[in-house]
Amino acid sequence: MSQRPRNVGTDGKKLDFKVLKRLMTYIFSNYKWHYILVFAGIIISSLAQVSASLFMKTLLDDYVQPLIGVANPNFAPLLSALTKMAMIYAVGVITNFISQGTMENIRRDLFSHMQSLPISYFDSHAHGDVMSIYTNDTDTLRQVISQSIPQVLVSFFTMVSVFISMIVLSIPLTLVTVSMVFVMQFALRTIMKQSGKYFSQQQKMLGKENGYIEEMMEGARVVKVFNYEDKAIAAFDEINNDLFEASFQANKFANILMPIVGNLGHISYVLVALIGGVLSVNGLAGLTIGSLASFLTLNRSFNGPLNQISQQLNSVIMAMAGAERIFELLDETPEVDEGIVTLVN
């Protein structure tokens, strides 16, 4: 009653940027001004974080070293932190509204489009697989819209602003940091290629299993009449094992991504500290102790977003696999109305 699924991992895909672009266009068309507010909040939040890091240099070089023992309270860092937190909360509220509204629009569009599809579509697709698009695939979009995409944008703007600040402080240390970024990017691409392949397969197998369960439940009487129980269980175990394998492989690569990128970030920090220490002690490249301390903070701020992006990319990949199935249904050709049919004897 069910053909054996293809081998897990043989036909998976990487992050499909066409699907991501289409999803962003869909969201932006319905919530244009909401997303503009989100972008503004993200930019302000990123600039606030970089300003706090750059203030470390001014604090050490202009206040701590020349004015040791002189009380000179400065509440600028506190104000910067409060501004950043306020923007983060505001962005979170707006993105949560956008995610829920987008889910409502997608389900409405799916249901309306489904009413126009020909009967042949439902004959060739299991009902459980179709329902999986409404539930599992659309639910994967909720987290990526409200959390993953804003977090990736925050990390991107932070990295750009931090990179400019690092160039201003020290070009040699910036080159060291960038060289480690290339190593991180190589690790990201290698692992994401595997995790994206299996996440795509996982969503497909999840829909296949839901469809098979729905088929067996609706035909339970037929299964019992023809003594098909053992074959039904064997076919289900086969599909379920393939789903297990796809899920296991996807989460295996997803879970090792963050520690690898995080440890590479620690190595970058140590290299910058060693090289920067030598340069500042010997007065080379115009690097001071305050500049080094500020640069180390920026190095953390630069590597941190990379680590956060690595955490969110797997959610984005899984959501794109679900979005691909959603858009495939929306792209199905509706049934053509060829006019009124008159019934005669």
N, C-alpha and C positions, 0 to 999 in steps of 0.2 A: 504493500500500500504506500510505501515511501521509499524513494531511492536513497542509496547511501550518499551522504554529503561528500563533497570533495575534501581531499586531505587538508587538514588545518595548516594554514601558513603558506600555501602554495600560490594563493591569488590575492594576498593582502595588499593594501595600498599605504602609501605615506600620507602625510597631511595634505589634503586636497585644498589648495588655496582658491580654486574656482568655487568650490562649495562654500568656503569661508567667506569669500567675497559676496556670493549670492545671499548668504545668511545676513551679513552686515547690511547689505542693500535693503533686504526685507525689513530689518529692524529699524534702519534709519528712515525708511519711507513712512513708518508709522509713528516714530518717536524722534523726530528731527531735533526739536528744541530741547527735549530731555537729554539727548546725547550730547548736545552742545554744552549744556550745563555740566555734564559728567566730564567732558574733556577739559573744560575750564577748571573744574575742581582738581582734576588730576595734575594739570600743569602747575597750579598754585601749590599743591601738596609737594610735588617734586622739587620746586624751587625752594620751598621752606626747608626741606631736608638738606639740600645742598648748602643753603645759607648757614644752617647750624654747623655743618662740617667746616665751612670756611671760617666761621667765627672762632674756631679752635686756634687757628694761626694768630689772629689778632689778640686773642686772650692770652696766649703764652708769650708772644713776642713783645706786645705793647703794654701788657699789664702785669703778668706774673713775674717775668724776669726783671724788668727795670723798676718795678714798684712792689717788691717783696715787702710784706708787712704793712702795706697801706690798704686800708679798707676802702674798696671802691665797688660797691655792689652794682651788678648789671643784670637787668631782668630781660634782656633781649632774647637769650636762649629759651627762657620760659615762655615768652610770648610766641616765639617761633613754633615751639612744640605744641602749644595750645591751638594755634592757627592750623597747624598740620592735622591735628586730631579732629578739629571741627570739620575740615574739608573731607577727611576720610569718612566721617559719619554721614556727612551730607551726600557724598558720592554713593555710599552704601544704600542709603534710603532710596535715592533716585534709581539706581540700577536694579534694586529689588522690584520697584514698580514697573520698570521696563521689562524685566524678565517675566513677571506674571502676565503683563499685558501681551507680550509676544506669544507666550504659550496659549493664551486665549485666542489670539488671532490665527495662529497656526492650526489649532484644533478646529476652529470655525471654517477656515479655508479647506482643510482636509475633508471635513464632513460635507461641505457644500459640493466640493469637486467629486467626492465619492458618489453622490447622488446622480451625477451625470455620466458615470462610467458604464460601459456596456456589460451585459451579463457575462460575457466571455472572460472579463477580467476576474470576476469572483469565482468562475469555474477553474481558472488557472492559478489562483492564489488561495492558500488556506486561510480560513477566517481568523484563526489565531494569529497568523503572521500579520494580517492586516491590523488586527487589534494591537499587536505589539508596536506598530508604528505610532498609534495614538498614545500608548502608555510609556513603554520603555524608551523609544527613540526620542519622543518629545521631552521626556523628563531629563534626558541627558543634556538638553539645551538649557534647562533652567539654571543649573550651576555655572555653565560656561558663560552665560549672558550676565548673570548677577555677580560672579566672582572672578572667573578665569580671565575673560577679556579685559575688564577694568584693571585687574592686577597686572596683566601683561603690559597694558598701556602705561600704568604707573611705573613699572620697572623700566620700560623703554625710555620714557621721558627722564626718569632719574638717571639712567645710564648716560644719556646724551648730555645732560647738564653737568653731571659729575665728570664726564670725560673732558669737557671744555675747561672745567675748574682745575683738573689735573694738569692739563697742558700749561695753564697759567702758572701753576706752582713749580712744576719740574718736568721738563721734556724727557730726560733720561729715565726717570722712574715711570713715566707714562709709557715709554716703549717697553719696559719690563712688564708692566701690567697688561698691555695689549698683546704681547707675545704669549702670555698665559691664557688670554682670552681665546686665541686661535686654538690652543690645545683643548680648552673647554668646548669650543664649537665643534671640533672634530669628535669629541666624546658624545656631545649632544646628538649630532647627526647620525652617528653609528647606532646609538641605542634607540633613538626615536624611529629609525627605519624599521627596527624589529618590533617595537611596541605598537607602532601605528598599524603594522601589518596584522598583528594579532587582535588588536582592538576592533578593527574592521571586520575580521572574521568572527569575533565574539558576538557582535550585534546581529550579523546574519544568522549565526547558529541559534541565537536566542529566539529570533523570529521563527526559525524553522522548528525549534522544539515546541514553542507555544502553538504553532499551527498543527503539529502532529498530535499534541495532547488534546486540543480542541476537536480534531478529527476523530480521535479514538473515543472521546467522551460522547460525541454526538452519535457515533456508530457503535456504542457499547452493546446494544442488543444484537446487531449483526455479528459483532466479534464473538459473542457467546454462542450464537446459533451455529456458526461455522467453526467453533473451537479454535479461534485465532488468538487466544490469550498469550500463548507462549511466543508466537511470532511477533505479536504486538509489543511484548515486553523486550524481546531481543532487539527489535528495531529501535525502540525508545532508548535502550541502553547504548546502542551505537551512536545515536544522535547526542545523547547526554554526555557520553565520553568525549565526543568531539568538542562539545561546548566547554567541558571541563578543561580540555587541553588548551583550547584557545584562551580561556580566561586565565589559566595558570601562567601561560607564556606571556600574555599581555601584562599581567600584574607583576610578573617576575622582572621583566625589563623596566617597568615603570618604577618599581621599588628600588632598583639599584641606581637609577639615574641621579636622584638627589644626592645620595652620599658621595658618588664619584665627583659630581660638580662641586659639592661643598668642600671636599678634601683638596681638589685642585685650587679652590679659592684660598684655602689655608696656606698652600704652598706659595701662591702668588703673594700673600701677605708677608710671609717669612722672607721671600726673596727681596721684596721692596724694603723691608726693615733692615736687612743686612746691607744691601747696596746703599740705601739711603743713609744708614749709620756711618758708613765709610765716607760718603760724600760730605755729610754735614760736619763730621769731626775734623776733616781736613780742609773744610771751607771750599769745596769744589762745587762747580755748577751753580753757585749762589744759593746753596741749600742751607737753611738754618734749622735749629732744633724745632722751632715752632712750625716751620714749613713741613718738616718731616712728620711731625705729629698730626698736622692737618691732612697731609697726603695719605697717611696710614688710615685715617678715618674715611677719606674718600675712597681708598682702596676697598675698605669694607663695604662702603655704600655702592661701589661699582660691582663687586662680586656678589653681594647680597641679591640684587635683582636678577642676576643670572641664575642663582639658585632657586629663586622664587618662580622664574619663568620655567625652569625645568620641572618644578612641581605642577604647574598649571598646564603645561603643554600636553600632558597625557590626557587630562580632562578634555582639552580642546580636540585632540585627535579622536577620542571616543565620541564626543559630541558631533564631530564632522561625519563620522560613520553613520550616526543616527540621522543627521541632517540630509545625508546623501539619499537614504531610503525615503525620507519625507518628500524630498524634491522629485524623486523618481515617481512617487505616487501622484504628485501634483502635475507632473509632465505627461501622465497618461492621457491619451487622446480621448476626449469625451465621445459619447455615442452621438451619431449624426441623426438629427430629426428630419426624416424624409417626407413628412407630411402626416395628415390624419388617415388612419386606417379605418375603413368602413367594413363592418362585419355583415355578411349576407348569408342566407341559408344555402 
